[in-house]
């Protein structure tokens, strides 16, 4: 086997390991959660690492029939915060995989 073939074989093994690591991290991200809150915590949104909203909690004091728009704004703000945190979580976890290969970073593949 030539030197180039040995290098190519080694590189292919590294690529296969990275692919396996990416798949493992993507599976783990599904069970990792983050929270976004608004209104001092009266609206709480939970999202997973796949950027899916998995729960919304609204405290009774946030519900004012005369001001539905405020509640809508609170929910929107909490959802956006949760999704932003989920993106950061995914990027951080994928960055760990990229760092193990000496790469500057990999985009989340969700």
N, C-alpha and C positions, 0 to 999 in steps of 0.2 A: 504494500500500500504506500502510495507516495505521501509526501508531507502535506500537500494540498488536500488530498483525500482525507487524511487524519484530521486536519483543521475543519474541513467541511462536515465530517461526522460529529466532531465535538460541537460545532455550531448548531447542527440539527438537534442534538440532544438538549442544548440550552434552549432552543426555540420551543421544543416540545415541553420542557419544564415550565417555561414562561406561560405557554398556552394552558397547561394544567393549573398553574397558579392563578391565572386570570379566571378560569372557570370556577375554581374553589372560592376565590374572593367574591365573584358574582353571586354564588350560592349563599355565602355568608352574609352578604349585604341584604339579602331578602329578609333575614331575621334581625338585623340591626335596626334600631329605631332612633329617631330624634324627635324633639318637640318644638313647636312654635307656639308662642302665646301672644295674646293681645289683651288690652284693657286691664293690665295688672294681673293677668292670669284667669280672668273670667271666661276667656275662650282659649281652649288648648287643642292643638292639632298635632297628631302623631303621624309621622311618615316613616316608611322604611327606606333602606338604602337603594331601592329601585325607584325611588321618587314616587311612590304610591302612598296616598293618604290612607291610613288604616284605622284612624279613629278621630272623632271630633267630640270634644266635651264642651258644653256650654252651661255655665252656672246660671241658676234661676235669676239672680240679680242682673244678669246681662239682658234679660228679656223684658223689653218695654214695648208694649203694643203700640204706643204713640211714637216710638222712634225705632222702627224696623231698620231704617237706613244705617243707624249706628251699629246695630248688631251685624248687618251685612258687611260693613267696613271692618269690624273686628274679626269676623270669620275670614275675610279676604286677607287681612294682614297676617293672621296666624298661619293660614295655609301657605302664603308666600314665604314666611319665615321658616316654616318646617321644610318646604321644598328646597330652599336655599341651603339649609343645614344638611339635608339629604345629599345634595350635590357635593357639598364640601366633604361629607363623610365618604362618598364614593370616590371622589378624587384623591382623598388621603389614602384610602385603602389600595387603590390602583397605583398610587405613587410608591407604596411600599414594594409592590411587585416590580415596578420599573427600577426602583433603587437597587433591588437585588441583582439586576442585570447591568447596572451602571448606566441606565438610560435616564434622560432628564425628566421624563414623565410620560404617562400613557393616558389618553382620554378615557373616561368611564365608558364601558361598552355594555350598555343596559338595554 
